[in-house]
Amino acid sequence: INNDTNLRLPMKIEITNEAEFIKIINLTTEEFIQINKALSKNQTMTVDTEDCSVVIRTFDDDGNLINEENANYRLTVDSTPDMMLDFGQNHIIIENGVSGEGSVATITYNRRLVVI
């Protein structure tokens, strides 16, 4: 992810596949966020580094939301929940604890511009 601003930026990561746990690592800054919670096929996890929140949503088979859980208590104590994108190129990897499978995730962030 290329942060072409001169500001460190928060990000939102949505994981949408099954996982034993989630570990989001910014190899550029050596910061990480680890959530010790398994995700099933009908769940998504959203990690928002701006407000340091972790939310797990559970859906029924038709895609209707049936539960939303604040999962901040699942963060490991050595996590950096306010992890930011550094200036320039950032190398983000997401581990899920499932051998041979990568994570399916969307990472979004807002470019902040200062206008005088």
C-alpha positions in Angstrom: 0.0 0.0 0.0 1.5 3.3 -1.0 0.8 6.2 1.3 1.7 9.2 -0.8 1.0 11.8 1.9 3.4 13.1 4.5 1.0 11.9 7.3 0.8 8.6 9.1 -2.7 7.3 8.2 -5.1 4.9 10.0 -6.7 2.1 8.1 -9.6 -0.2 8.1 -9.1 -3.9 7.4 -12.1 -6.2 6.7 -11.3 -10.0 6.8 -14.0 -12.1 5.1 -12.8 -15.7 5.2 -12.5 -18.4 7.8 -9.5 -18.2 10.2 -8.1 -19.7 13.3 -6.8 -16.3 14.4 -5.9 -13.0 12.6 -2.5 -11.3 12.6 -2.1 -8.2 10.6 1.5 -7.2 10.2 3.0 -4.0 8.7 6.4 -5.2 7.7 7.5 -1.6 7.0 6.9 -0.4 10.6 7.2 -3.8 12.3 3.9 -3.2 14.1 1.2 -5.8 14.2 -2.3 -6.5 15.5 -3.2 -10.0 16.6 -6.8 -11.1 17.4 -7.1 -14.5 19.0 -10.6 -15.3 17.7 -11.5 -17.9 15.1 -13.8 -16.8 12.3 -16.4 -19.1 10.7 -17.6 -18.9 7.1 -20.6 -16.7 8.1 -18.5 -14.1 9.9 -16.4 -11.0 9.0 -13.9 -9.1 11.1 -13.3 -5.4 10.8 -10.2 -3.8 12.4 -10.3 0.0 12.5 -7.0 1.5 13.6 -8.4 5.0 13.8 -10.6 4.2 16.8 -8.7 1.0 17.8 -11.7 -1.2 17.4 -12.3 -4.8 16.4 -15.8 -5.9 15.4 -17.0 -9.3 14.4 -20.2 -9.6 12.4 -22.2 -12.8 12.0 -24.6 -13.3 9.1 -27.2 -15.9 8.4 -27.1 -18.0 5.1 -29.0 -15.2 3.3 -26.4 -12.6 4.2 -28.5 -10.8 6.9 -26.7 -9.5 9.9 -27.7 -11.4 13.0 -25.0 -10.4 15.5 -22.3 -7.7 16.0 -19.7 -8.2 18.7 -17.1 -5.9 20.0 -14.0 -8.1 20.0 -11.4 -5.6 21.4 -10.9 -8.0 24.4 -9.5 -10.6 21.9 -6.5 -8.4 21.1 -3.2 -9.7 22.3 -1.4 -7.5 24.8 1.6 -6.9 22.5 -0.6 -5.7 19.6 -0.5 -2.1 18.3 -4.3 -1.4 17.8 -3.5 2.1 16.6 -1.1 0.9 13.9 -0.8 3.4 11.0 0.4 3.4 7.4 3.8 5.0 7.4 4.9 7.4 4.7 5.6 5.8 1.3 5.3 2.1 0.6 3.9 -0.2 3.3 4.0 -4.0 3.1 1.0 -5.5 4.9 0.5 -9.2 5.4 -2.4 -11.0 7.1 -1.9 -14.4 8.7 -5.0 -16.5 9.5 -3.6 -19.7 11.1 -5.0 -21.9 8.3 -2.2 -23.9 6.6 -2.0 -23.3 2.9 -4.6 -20.6 2.7 -4.2 -16.8 2.6 -6.6 -14.3 4.1 -9.2 -12.5 2.0 -9.2 -8.9 3.1 -10.0 -5.4 2.0 -7.8 -2.6 3.3 -9.1 1.0 3.0 -7.7 4.3 4.2 -8.5 8.0 3.6 -5.9 10.3 2.2 -5.8 13.4 4.4 -5.0 16.6 2.7 -4.2 19.9 4.4 -5.4 23.0 2.7 -4.4 26.4 3.7 
